[in-house]
Amino acid sequence: MQQAGASGSETEVTWEDQQNINKFGRLNNRLHELDDEIKIAKETKENLEDASNELILTDEETVRFQIGEVFAHVPKDDVESKIEEMQEATSNNLEKLQEEKESIVAQMAELKKILYGKFKDSINLEED
């Protein structure tokens, strides 16, 4: 497989180059998925903080707590501890997702350097 260069010369695309291009594409797709997951995790974290704040303001001993699709009357103390657990789990998940994103960005930067080094302007790895 050949790809025309910007200067009119042709650069041969080796099997290894194709593997790098494919890997870049997979990493790019995962990066977009991670962006969506991070956005959802941040929204969940904010919702849990709001719920915790509302729980502090309530005077009732039992509150309605959503479990799946139903609401159950649960003691306030149990709900507070459950929300704290959920906040911690969400924070840990968010941190893990952000670390994975950093790793992917670093891998993509390395692949860009390799691919642009060989193909120069013949390849476009930037998003429009």
TABEL-V257492 format. One record per residue. N is the residue number from 1. RES is the residue in three letters. NEAR is the number of other C-alpha atoms within 8 Angstrom. Layout:
N/RES/NEAR, N/RES/NEAR
//
This chain:
1/MET/5, 2/GLN/7, 3/GLN/9, 4/ALA/9, 5/GLY/11, 6/ALA/7, 7/SER/4, 8/GLY/6, 9/SER/7, 10/GLU/8, 11/THR/9, 12/GLU/7, 13/VAL/9, 14/THR/7, 15/TRP/6, 16/GLU/6, 17/ASP/9, 18/GLN/9, 19/GLN/8, 20/ASN/10, 21/ILE/9, 22/ASN/8, 23/LYS/8, 24/PHE/10, 25/GLY/8, 26/ARG/8, 27/LEU/10, 28/ASN/9, 29/ASN/8, 30/ARG/8, 31/LEU/11, 32/HIS/8, 33/GLU/8, 34/LEU/10, 35/ASP/8, 36/ASP/8, 37/GLU/9, 38/ILE/11, 39/LYS/8, 40/ILE/8, 41/ALA/11, 42/LYS/9, 43/GLU/8, 44/THR/9, 45/LYS/11, 46/GLU/8, 47/ASN/8, 48/LEU/11, 49/GLU/9, 50/ASP/8, 51/ALA/9, 52/SER/10, 53/ASN/8, 54/GLU/8, 55/LEU/9, 56/ILE/6, 57/LEU/6, 58/THR/6, 59/ASP/4, 60/GLU/6, 61/GLU/6, 62/THR/8, 63/VAL/11, 64/ARG/8, 65/PHE/9, 66/GLN/8, 67/ILE/7, 68/GLY/4, 69/GLU/5, 70/VAL/6, 71/PHE/8, 72/ALA/9, 73/HIS/8, 74/VAL/10, 75/PRO/9, 76/LYS/11, 77/ASP/6, 78/ASP/8, 79/VAL/11, 80/GLU/10, 81/SER/8, 82/LYS/8, 83/ILE/11, 84/GLU/8, 85/GLU/8, 86/MET/9, 87/GLN/11, 88/GLU/8, 89/ALA/8, 90/THR/11, 91/SER/9, 92/ASN/8, 93/ASN/9, 94/LEU/11, 95/GLU/8, 96/LYS/8, 97/LEU/11, 98/GLN/9, 99/GLU/8, 100/GLU/8, 101/LYS/10, 102/GLU/8, 103/SER/8, 104/ILE/10, 105/VAL/9, 106/ALA/8, 107/GLN/8, 108/MET/11, 109/ALA/8, 110/GLU/8, 111/LEU/10, 112/LYS/10, 113/LYS/8, 114/ILE/8, 115/LEU/13, 116/TYR/10, 117/GLY/8, 118/LYS/6, 119/PHE/10, 120/LYS/8, 121/ASP/8, 122/SER/9, 123/ILE/8, 124/ASN/5, 125/LEU/5, 126/GLU/4, 127/GLU/3, 128/ASP/2
//
